[in-house]
Amino acid sequence: MTATDADVHAPPRWDLTPFFPSLDSREFAAAHESFGAGVQRLQALYDRHGVRADATAPADAATVAAFEEVVDATNALLDELRLVNAYVHGFVTTDARDDRALGLASRLRADAAPLAPLTGRFDAWVASIGADALMAASPLAAAHAHRLHKAERSARHQMSESEEALAAELNLTGASAWYQLWGEVTARLTASVAFPDGTTQRLPMTVVCNLATDPSAAVRRAAYEAEVEAWDGVGVVCAAAMNGIKGETIVVNRRREWGHSVDPSLHANNVDRATLDAMQSAVVASLPDFQRYLRSKARLLDSAGPDGGLPWWDLTAPVAEPSVAAVPWDEACAMVQDAFASFSPALAALAERALRERWVDAEARDGKRGGAFCMPVRGGESRILMSFCDSFDSVSTLAHELGHAYHNVTLAERTPMQRVLPMALAETASIFCETVLVQAGLAGAAGADPARRLALLDTDLTGAAQVVVDIHSRFLFEQSVFERRRDRALSVAELCELMTDAQSEAYGDGLDASSLHRYMWAVKPHYYSTSYYNWPYTFGLLFGIGLYARYTEDADRFRQGYDDLLSSTGMDDAAELAARFDIDIRDERFWTSSLDVLRRRIDEFELLATSQSVDPTR
């Protein structure tokens, strides 16, 4: 293969030049300067119109005119911020040693800091005037109905204006700075892996994590042991960041009079407690089913621990020979595009455009942040970060993130205030696209080699176990952290203990109790950003499966309403949006019906696994 051929078939790096030539270009400097000046102008506009709590504010013509001017100006500035911030983020997340980008990111956070207290002032102002009164007098207000009603609810949980401003300013050197420190430290993290052939290599953590899907059990275990050892080396830093962030959150939540640590997350996600409780009850009831899947996989791999559970390092182990399971980048792209075409030409066209225009940074390399995300940049354009390895799991990740990109296309014509997506609904398109991929793969494997079908089922169930079981453990862990952090800071050992306790409760006898991952609290970025960030993924998975069921019942009717649903996800509560497809998310039976789809796949996996064998030494 020539070098040119290798470049074509290798996972790509994304292209940011359509936005600005470089971080040092005049074009970017002008955009950055424009945003900074825009923040000052917006502050002056808010002051001029008295945008703050005012018990005497009438919904007269002057107030309505002021409201419309404020909304238009705020939306315009938020569009500027999205472009500049995403561009800088594109460098920070792919090269932790880019000091220029890191400095600009810090400057942008400072420039944007005044927007948080302005948002609080806007909410208090709307609550003073009354959302219904504004909507009756202004078509622009009516178009932002959900945002205004949410403003009224948010205003009930505000500190005084001066306290909110102080909290936003202190956040720059508090939680935000701790998160930045965690990101810089972990992006530079490397681990020394002792390979079975006697060699030892120091590798970037993103590469080490990808070894979790290596065909060799010895390599997977060596990578796991090296990973845990490496995290142990930065445990004190990560614990300090965790304590700083959670401690600040507890103080602010108390001053804002939130009753429970999860309440701000529910509010942000437009989900009520009845919905969360219904989903969690269904999840807990499903845990024994996932545990039998994990034990079945342990038997198949001949890797069960003393109690029959699967070792942690085999959670994402392939169950097929490399020739069956390997999926190179170009084949992965074709698989996703073919699956998307089975749903709609528009979805397939989006995937083709994203890949052709290099929206995706898929290469695993030193200094690149782990995980995967899709960020909107401008209009309907996005950029996707992932660390691709030749596996079905990476194909699923690509489909997931392209689903987010498609969602961003449907939101392109919405204003920034209309497209503020709650995490629970932001996962709708991504999980749906994963489901489309899985269904297409299973349909294509029907009657084919049982080993290939088993591999597809395992990839799907591995992902589902992460989203249902592991995320349940993360919820339990974070809840425990908040309970204890109210009284004191937590040590590295205590955080590790809380993590393994949560894993034991969620995974039960599905995992080997002697090989849990005590440092998952340091691995996952979500603990250091938004509180209770993870449960919306479970919501998204099960809601996406439920939506797919509606699609199979009446494909044409579903397609007609699907894009409108996606474009409206920032404009209504989750329950009202779900009702468009006759789904009651407050009813545990809905969540159980989605989990039943996964139970049936577990049943088939167990049946196929009894007739297959995997060489444990490969």
C-alpha positions as MATLAB code, in Angstrom:
seq = 'MTATDADVHAPPRWDLTPFFPSLDSREFAAAHESFGAGVQRLQALYDRHGVRADATAPADAATVAAFEEVVDATNALLDELRLVNAYVHGFVTTDARDDRALGLASRLRADAAPLAPLTGRFDAWVASIGADALMAASPLAAAHAHRLHKAERSARHQMSESEEALAAELNLTGASAWYQLWGEVTARLTASVAFPDGTTQRLPMTVVCNLATDPSAAVRRAAYEAEVEAWDGVGVVCAAAMNGIKGETIVVNRRREWGHSVDPSLHANNVDRATLDAMQSAVVASLPDFQRYLRSKARLLDSAGPDGGLPWWDLTAPVAEPSVAAVPWDEACAMVQDAFASFSPALAALAERALRERWVDAEARDGKRGGAFCMPVRGGESRILMSFCDSFDSVSTLAHELGHAYHNVTLAERTPMQRVLPMALAETASIFCETVLVQAGLAGAAGADPARRLALLDTDLTGAAQVVVDIHSRFLFEQSVFERRRDRALSVAELCELMTDAQSEAYGDGLDASSLHRYMWAVKPHYYSTSYYNWPYTFGLLFGIGLYARYTEDADRFRQGYDDLLSSTGMDDAAELAARFDIDIRDERFWTSSLDVLRRRIDEFELLATSQSVDPTR';
ca = [
       0.000    0.000    0.000;
       1.383    3.401   -0.900;
       1.553    6.274    1.583;
      -1.240    7.973   -0.309;
      -3.429    4.888   -0.016;
      -2.694    4.677    3.711;
      -3.754    8.289    4.178;
      -7.039    7.595    2.396;
      -7.852    4.583    4.577;
      -6.585    6.004    7.906;
      -8.887    7.703   10.413;
      -8.880   11.418    9.542;
      -8.232   14.642   11.409;
     -10.881   17.297   11.176;
     -10.640   20.394    9.018;
     -11.236   23.708   10.811;
     -10.064   25.980    7.999;
     -13.580   26.682    6.641;
     -14.119   28.787    9.766;
     -10.789   30.613   10.147;
      -7.355   30.163    8.524;
      -5.616   29.730   11.888;
      -5.680   30.793   15.536;
      -3.242   33.574   14.652;
      -5.166   34.801   11.618;
      -6.585   38.305   11.340;
     -10.004   36.796   10.675;
     -10.064   34.933   13.977;
      -8.653   37.909   15.886;
     -11.409   40.106   14.453;
     -14.118   37.596   15.391;
     -12.721   37.239   18.907;
     -12.520   41.016   19.328;
     -16.048   41.409   17.965;
     -17.388   38.956   20.513;
     -15.651   40.717   23.403;
     -17.037   44.086   22.295;
     -20.446   42.474   21.818;
     -20.525   41.318   25.432;
     -19.934   44.888   26.595;
     -22.657   46.204   24.275;
     -25.085   43.573   25.533;
     -24.362   44.488   29.135;
     -25.053   48.131   28.294;
     -28.293   47.166   26.551;
     -29.463   45.163   29.573;
     -28.653   48.114   31.835;
     -30.397   50.606   29.544;
     -33.606   48.565   29.473;
     -33.495   47.636   33.145;
     -33.292   43.904   32.468;
     -33.460   42.545   36.014;
     -36.073   41.665   38.613;
     -38.666   44.444   38.741;
     -41.972   43.876   40.526;
     -43.512   46.859   38.716;
     -42.518   45.864   35.160;
     -45.607   46.210   32.907;
     -46.160   44.348   29.616;
     -46.731   47.617   27.770;
     -45.565   48.559   24.277;
     -42.265   50.002   25.500;
     -41.444   46.900   27.522;
     -42.338   44.603   24.636;
     -40.127   46.594   22.279;
     -37.279   46.415   24.790;
     -37.822   42.673   25.181;
     -37.617   42.087   21.423;
     -34.453   44.168   21.122;
     -32.859   42.264   24.007;
     -33.775   38.839   22.601;
     -32.474   39.668   19.117;
     -29.200   41.047   20.487;
     -28.711   38.097   22.835;
     -29.337   35.547   20.093;
     -26.898   37.302   17.760;
     -24.142   37.337   20.380;
     -24.692   33.677   21.277;
     -24.189   32.775   17.598;
     -20.873   34.654   17.626;
     -19.803   32.836   20.781;
     -20.683   29.426   19.358;
     -18.404   29.874   16.351;
     -15.397   31.345   18.181;
     -15.643   28.972   21.123;
     -16.042   25.855   18.971;
     -13.060   26.840   16.832;
     -10.766   27.196   19.855;
     -12.196   24.036   21.421;
     -11.235   22.201   18.247;
      -7.565   22.863   19.033;
      -7.700   22.412   22.803;
      -9.291   18.963   22.624;
      -6.914   17.599   19.998;
      -3.616   18.910   21.395;
      -3.245   19.434   25.133;
       0.186   20.979   24.522;
      -1.095   23.811   22.328;
      -0.388   26.665   24.719;
      -1.741   29.238   22.275;
      -5.115   27.483   22.131;
      -5.202   26.926   25.889;
      -4.533   30.605   26.485;
      -7.274   31.642   24.075;
      -9.715   29.214   25.706;
      -9.005   30.791   29.092;
      -9.480   34.268   27.621;
     -12.766   33.247   26.016;
     -14.080   31.895   29.309;
     -13.304   35.238   30.908;
     -14.895   37.147   28.025;
     -18.045   35.037   28.229;
     -18.306   35.036   32.041;
     -20.657   38.088   32.150;
     -23.244   36.148   30.106;
     -24.145   33.904   33.062;
     -25.345   36.758   35.302;
     -27.036   38.371   32.280;
     -28.973   35.136   31.786;
     -30.057   35.289   35.410;
     -31.132   38.902   34.988;
     -33.092   37.995   31.856;
     -34.900   35.193   33.678;
     -35.786   37.447   36.609;
     -37.011   40.154   34.208;
     -39.244   37.747   32.314;
     -40.636   36.428   35.599;
     -41.401   40.009   36.695;
     -43.283   40.830   33.494;
     -44.873   37.409   33.062;
     -44.202   34.959   30.233;
     -47.866   34.738   29.233;
     -48.221   38.508   29.081;
     -45.160   38.813   26.845;
     -46.326   35.995   24.575;
     -49.725   37.627   24.146;
     -48.117   40.896   23.065;
     -45.178   39.702   20.948;
     -44.847   37.070   18.179;
     -41.126   36.866   18.999;
     -41.960   36.067   22.606;
     -44.497   33.462   21.481;
     -41.794   31.820   19.341;
     -39.687   31.530   22.493;
     -42.527   30.325   24.727;
     -40.651   27.418   26.294;
     -37.607   29.557   27.045;
     -39.795   32.145   28.772;
     -41.690   29.628   30.881;
     -38.377   28.053   31.848;
     -37.120   31.522   32.767;
     -39.975   31.838   35.245;
     -39.007   28.515   36.845;
     -35.314   29.426   36.876;
     -36.033   32.748   38.559;
     -37.364   30.887   41.595;
     -33.887   29.437   42.123;
     -31.765   32.539   41.843;
     -29.592   34.232   44.375;
     -29.541   38.005   44.430;
     -28.213   39.700   41.300;
     -24.935   40.623   42.991;
     -24.492   37.091   44.343;
     -25.102   35.558   40.906;
     -22.552   37.925   39.384;
     -20.021   37.031   42.081;
     -20.643   33.302   41.609;
     -20.060   33.606   37.856;
     -16.823   35.529   38.397;
     -15.509   33.156   41.068;
     -16.343   30.161   38.858;
     -13.502   31.182   36.550;
     -10.969   30.468   39.280;
     -13.107   27.762   40.876;
     -15.012   24.962   39.156;
     -14.128   26.084   35.643;
     -10.426   26.213   36.471;
     -10.564   22.816   38.174;
     -12.201   21.334   35.073;
      -9.542   22.873   32.860;
      -6.819   21.424   35.074;
      -8.412   17.966   34.923;
      -8.622   18.234   31.124;
      -4.995   19.287   30.672;
      -3.625   16.651   33.052;
      -5.653   13.766   31.672;
      -5.115   14.659   28.020;
      -1.351   14.395   28.603;
      -1.638   11.171   30.561;
       0.342    8.197   29.305;
       0.661    4.643   30.574;
       3.405    2.007   30.343;
       1.882   -1.159   28.923;
       3.794   -4.406   29.459;
       2.876   -6.439   26.392;
       2.827  -10.246   26.412;
       5.825  -10.397   24.067;
       8.009   -8.884   26.773;
       8.128   -5.355   25.393;
       6.926   -2.299   27.271;
       5.543    0.776   25.549;
       4.526    4.137   26.991;
       1.360    5.084   25.130;
      -1.175    7.947   25.196;
      -4.185    7.107   27.336;
      -6.528    7.266   24.315;
      -4.462    4.516   22.665;
      -4.329    2.470   25.882;
      -8.120    2.656   26.228;
      -8.522    1.412   22.669;
      -6.597   -1.722   23.669;
      -9.702   -2.739   25.642;
     -11.017   -4.129   22.353;
      -7.783   -5.890   21.387;
      -8.262   -9.529   20.297;
      -5.680  -10.683   22.854;
      -6.906  -11.234   26.402;
      -3.356  -10.745   27.691;
      -3.092   -7.372   25.946;
      -6.460   -6.250   27.325;
      -5.441   -7.154   30.860;
      -2.046   -5.487   30.504;
      -3.732   -2.312   29.216;
      -6.220   -2.331   32.109;
      -3.471   -2.731   34.703;
      -1.376   -0.002   33.075;
      -4.389    2.313   32.885;
      -5.260    1.908   36.571;
      -1.624    2.460   37.558;
      -1.451    5.626   35.449;
      -4.634    7.029   36.984;
      -3.221    6.287   40.409;
      -0.389    8.665   39.548;
      -2.763   11.594   38.990;
      -5.360   10.582   41.577;
      -4.514   13.418   43.976;
      -4.963   16.038   41.236;
      -8.259   14.516   40.062;
      -9.550   14.266   43.645;
      -8.714   17.922   44.259;
     -10.594   18.869   41.103;
     -13.569   16.700   42.087;
     -13.712   18.156   45.595;
     -13.399   21.714   44.330;
     -16.128   21.346   41.726;
     -18.600   19.423   43.879;
     -17.959   21.667   46.867;
     -18.741   24.786   44.831;
     -21.836   23.134   43.363;
     -23.172   22.224   46.808;
     -22.793   25.802   48.070;
     -24.411   27.348   44.996;
     -27.262   24.806   44.959;
     -27.988   25.521   48.622;
     -27.999   29.270   48.062;
     -30.318   28.792   45.078;
     -32.635   26.685   47.258;
     -32.582   23.458   45.269;
     -33.964   20.660   47.415;
     -31.846   17.783   46.051;
     -28.554   17.640   44.197;
     -30.271   16.107   41.146;
     -32.958   18.818   40.907;
     -30.897   21.287   38.805;
     -30.166   18.456   36.357;
     -33.861   17.650   36.012;
     -34.654   21.324   35.455;
     -31.909   21.678   32.851;
     -33.135   18.566   31.022;
     -36.831   19.550   30.993;
     -37.617   16.277   32.769;
     -39.657   15.918   35.956;
     -38.882   13.665   38.926;
     -41.749   11.307   38.113;
     -40.130   10.551   34.751;
     -36.680    9.968   36.264;
     -38.127    7.696   38.957;
     -40.084    5.664   36.394;
     -36.981    5.201   34.257;
     -34.747    4.329   37.208;
     -37.220    1.728   38.477;
     -37.260    0.038   35.099;
     -33.453    0.162   34.953;
     -33.031   -1.457   38.377;
     -35.439   -4.220   37.353;
     -33.333   -4.893   34.244;
     -29.976   -5.220   36.020;
     -30.225   -9.017   36.536;
     -30.722   -9.415   32.772;
     -27.571   -7.469   31.978;
     -25.740   -9.433   34.646;
     -26.638  -12.723   32.945;
     -25.398  -11.266   29.655;
     -22.039  -10.434   31.264;
     -21.762  -13.886   32.851;
     -22.612  -15.475   29.504;
     -19.874  -13.421   27.857;
     -17.446  -14.498   30.587;
     -18.208  -18.153   29.846;
     -17.829  -17.567   26.113;
     -14.421  -15.921   26.605;
     -13.459  -18.489   29.265;
     -12.429  -15.567   31.447;
     -14.851  -15.801   34.357;
     -13.540  -14.903   37.780;
     -13.991  -17.120   40.862;
     -17.625  -16.009   41.200;
     -18.401  -16.405   37.493;
     -18.298  -12.685   36.698;
     -16.591  -11.006   33.755;
     -13.280   -9.238   34.482;
     -13.365   -5.492   33.876;
     -10.776   -5.711   31.102;
     -13.112   -7.981   29.115;
     -16.148   -5.678   29.195;
     -15.533   -4.550   25.615;
     -13.581   -7.610   24.482;
     -14.460   -8.831   20.983;
     -16.209  -12.194   20.845;
     -15.274  -12.888   17.228;
     -11.984  -13.641   15.547;
     -10.165  -10.542   14.267;
     -11.042  -11.409   10.674;
     -14.723  -11.275   11.608;
     -14.680   -8.319   14.021;
     -12.171   -5.952   12.407;
     -13.696   -2.935   10.678;
     -11.255   -0.487    9.042;
     -12.142    3.204    8.736;
     -13.335    3.174    5.126;
     -15.553    0.144    5.759;
     -16.953    1.788    8.886;
     -17.919    4.861    6.857;
     -19.653    2.682    4.260;
     -21.541    0.741    6.939;
     -22.860    3.938    8.513;
     -23.859    5.496    5.200;
     -25.666    2.342    4.052;
     -27.539    2.068    7.346;
     -28.527    5.729    7.263;
     -29.766    5.354    3.680;
     -32.177    2.668    4.899;
     -33.890    5.354    6.982;
     -33.822    8.448    4.784;
     -31.855   10.096    1.948;
     -31.398   13.217    4.097;
     -29.651   11.286    6.870;
     -27.397    9.496    4.373;
     -26.556   12.814    2.673;
     -25.531   14.331    5.987;
     -23.145   11.458    6.674;
     -21.670   11.723    3.177;
     -21.126   15.480    3.575;
     -19.591   15.175    7.033;
     -17.096   12.571    5.871;
     -16.300   14.321    2.602;
     -15.740   17.704    4.262;
     -13.693   16.209    7.089;
     -15.939   17.070    9.981;
     -14.513   14.105   11.910;
     -11.276   13.862   13.899;
     -11.003   10.103   14.399;
      -7.277    9.494   14.842;
      -6.103    8.360   18.292;
      -2.928   10.269   19.221;
      -0.927   11.765   22.043;
      -2.372   14.952   23.551;
      -5.868   14.324   22.234;
      -8.711   14.251   24.733;
     -10.457   10.927   25.234;
     -14.116   10.175   24.660;
     -16.269   11.405   21.817;
     -18.459   14.420   21.112;
     -20.113   16.403   18.363;
     -20.071   20.194   18.572;
     -22.159   22.550   16.461;
     -20.034   25.285   14.934;
     -21.953   27.387   12.429;
     -25.375   26.972   10.862;
     -25.830   23.245   10.269;
     -22.098   22.480   10.361;
     -20.572   20.388   13.143;
     -17.266   18.828   14.120;
     -16.944   15.343   15.622;
     -14.183   14.050   17.884;
     -13.584   10.346   18.519;
     -10.660    7.935   18.727;
     -11.364    5.285   16.115;
     -10.109    1.727   16.415;
     -10.992   -1.034   13.962;
     -14.053   -2.308   15.802;
     -17.841   -2.416   15.591;
     -17.920   -0.303   18.746;
     -16.145    2.522   16.927;
     -18.593    2.199   14.040;
     -21.410    2.638   16.553;
     -19.677    5.719   18.002;
     -19.366    7.208   14.522;
     -23.085    6.637   13.877;
     -23.916    8.150   17.283;
     -21.943   11.346   16.709;
     -23.214   11.725   13.132;
     -26.695   11.501   14.643;
     -25.843   14.565   16.718;
     -24.626   16.270   13.540;
     -27.940   15.528   11.829;
     -29.747   16.933   14.854;
     -27.705   20.109   14.486;
     -28.841   20.391   10.867;
     -32.487   20.293   11.939;
     -31.743   23.051   14.475;
     -29.944   25.326   12.023;
     -32.901   27.669   11.518;
     -33.693   27.952   15.225;
     -32.388   30.831   17.308;
     -29.775   30.101   19.998;
     -32.440   30.475   22.684;
     -34.616   27.923   20.882;
     -31.865   25.361   20.367;
     -30.567   25.090   23.934;
     -30.844   21.317   24.139;
     -31.366   19.428   27.363;
     -29.011   16.443   27.467;
     -31.877   13.974   27.735;
     -33.296   15.102   24.395;
     -29.939   15.964   22.832;
     -29.303   12.211   22.757;
     -32.472   11.491   20.767;
     -31.026   11.568   17.255;
     -27.688   10.029   18.234;
     -29.209    6.991   19.940;
     -31.781    6.635   17.175;
     -28.967    6.531   14.610;
     -27.158    3.889   16.636;
     -30.370    1.860   16.656;
     -30.703    2.238   12.885;
     -27.121    0.980   12.502;
     -27.669   -2.007   14.788;
     -30.936   -2.988   13.120;
     -29.347   -2.733    9.675;
     -26.404   -4.817   10.838;
     -28.581   -7.504   12.399;
     -30.812   -7.618    9.338;
     -27.766   -8.008    7.118;
     -26.462  -10.808    9.328;
     -29.764  -12.708    9.369;
     -29.047  -16.259    8.265;
     -25.368  -15.413    7.863;
     -22.386  -16.665    9.843;
     -23.537  -17.023   13.486;
     -20.181  -15.679   14.640;
     -20.791  -12.380   12.851;
     -24.304  -12.065   14.249;
     -22.967  -12.844   17.727;
     -20.327  -10.130   17.300;
     -22.971   -7.585   16.274;
     -25.179   -8.491   19.218;
     -22.244   -8.228   21.590;
     -21.263   -4.788   20.297;
     -24.820   -3.579   20.777;
     -25.194   -5.115   24.227;
     -21.772   -3.871   25.335;
     -22.891   -0.339   24.530;
     -26.288   -0.865   26.132;
     -24.677   -2.230   29.298;
     -22.520    0.886   29.479;
     -25.525    3.171   29.106;
     -27.878    1.263   31.398;
     -25.662   -0.471   33.969;
     -22.488    1.591   34.110;
     -24.357    4.875   34.007;
     -26.537    3.641   36.854;
     -23.316    3.075   38.807;
     -22.216    6.607   37.935;
     -25.523    7.992   39.206;
     -25.133    6.086   42.481;
     -21.523    7.255   42.799;
     -22.279   10.914   42.195;
     -25.192   10.827   44.608;
     -22.872    9.420   47.291;
     -20.203   12.036   46.542;
     -22.686   14.869   46.988;
     -23.927   13.389   50.274;
     -20.427   13.122   51.768;
     -18.930   16.267   50.238;
     -21.424   18.389   52.173;
     -19.390   17.677   55.314;
     -15.805   17.428   54.093;
     -13.425   16.810   51.215;
     -13.041   13.225   50.027;
      -9.699   11.438   49.736;
      -8.508    9.459   46.719;
      -9.075    6.221   48.635;
     -12.599    7.244   49.588;
     -13.513    8.191   46.024;
     -12.164    4.845   44.821;
     -14.217    3.044   47.465;
     -17.406    4.891   46.529;
     -16.754    4.052   42.877;
     -16.312    0.318   43.435;
     -19.304    0.220   45.801;
     -21.456    1.774   43.066;
     -20.074   -0.638   40.465;
     -20.791   -3.603   42.728;
     -24.380   -2.488   43.266;
     -25.053   -1.932   39.553;
     -23.128   -4.830   38.019;
     -23.801   -7.346   40.788;
     -22.454  -10.804   39.974;
     -22.080   -9.843   36.309;
     -18.535   -8.611   36.982;
     -15.637  -10.239   38.760;
     -15.576   -8.392   42.103;
     -11.773   -8.535   42.258;
     -11.256   -6.590   39.017;
     -13.444   -3.498   39.181;
     -12.184   -0.099   37.959;
     -11.721    2.017   41.052;
     -10.595    5.071   39.069;
     -13.597    5.478   36.783;
     -14.374    8.630   38.760;
     -11.138   10.108   37.388;
     -11.637    8.772   33.849;
     -15.020   10.283   33.049;
     -15.030   14.019   32.228;
     -18.696   14.379   33.113;
     -18.048   14.442   36.862;
     -16.009   17.586   36.340;
     -18.510   19.519   34.233;
     -22.281   19.257   34.653;
     -23.652   17.449   37.698;
     -25.546   14.232   36.973;
     -24.510   14.516   33.346;
     -24.885   10.801   32.668;
     -28.462    9.675   33.315;
     -29.703   11.533   30.210;
     -27.770    8.981   28.132;
     -29.928    6.223   29.602;
     -32.978    8.343   28.848;
     -31.705    8.847   25.303;
     -31.033    5.144   24.697;
     -34.408    3.945   25.934;
     -36.309    6.860   24.376;
     -34.492    6.221   21.081;
     -35.459    2.542   21.160;
     -39.049    3.560   21.875;
     -38.984    5.965   18.943;
     -37.606    3.234   16.687;
     -40.556    1.048   17.675;
     -42.897    3.817   16.515;
     -40.897    4.024   13.275;
     -41.373    0.327   12.566;
     -45.103    0.643   13.199;
     -45.612    3.420   10.605;
     -42.418    4.480    8.841;
     -43.898    7.177    6.624;
     -45.797    8.894    9.432;
     -42.733    8.724   11.668;
     -40.428   10.289    9.070;
     -42.871   13.175    8.601;
     -42.714   14.081   12.267;
     -39.136   13.096   13.114;
     -37.256   16.159   11.836;
     -39.825   18.468   13.415;
     -39.386   16.643   16.713;
     -35.603   17.103   16.517;
     -35.892   20.782   15.639;
     -38.231   21.295   18.619;
     -36.180   19.556   21.307;
     -35.177   22.876   22.855;
     -38.699   24.247   22.712;
     -40.787   22.008   24.990;
     -40.642   19.705   27.987;
     -39.664   16.087   27.379;
     -43.077   14.718   28.291;
     -44.899   16.972   25.819;
     -42.464   16.159   23.000;
     -42.762   12.421   23.653;
     -46.548   12.696   23.548;
     -46.282   13.620   19.853;
     -45.538    9.943   19.248;
     -48.029    8.673   21.851;
     -45.290    7.976   24.395;
     -45.901    8.492   28.132;
     -42.456    8.806   29.692;
     -43.905    9.036   33.208;
     -45.140    5.465   32.849;
     -42.608    2.817   33.894;
     -44.133    0.476   31.307;
     -42.708    2.567   28.462;
     -39.161    2.228   29.792;
     -39.726   -1.471   30.459;
     -40.880   -1.993   26.875;
     -37.642   -0.450   25.582;
     -35.591   -2.590   27.943;
     -37.546   -5.637   26.735;
     -35.983   -5.068   23.290;
     -32.570   -5.390   24.937;
     -33.697   -8.417   26.947;
     -34.608  -10.201   23.724;
     -31.145   -9.450   22.344;
     -29.619  -10.831   25.543;
     -31.673  -14.000   25.102;
     -30.404  -14.404   21.541;
     -26.834  -13.678   22.621;
     -27.012  -16.411   25.257;
     -28.423  -18.869   22.747;
     -25.743  -18.137   20.144;
     -22.979  -18.077   22.754;
     -23.671  -21.673   23.767;
     -22.775  -22.842   20.260;
     -19.668  -20.678   19.849;
     -16.220  -20.723   21.367;
     -13.497  -18.122   21.559;
      -9.807  -18.879   21.941;
      -8.995  -17.186   25.267;
      -5.285  -17.001   24.432;
      -5.620  -15.209   21.119;
];
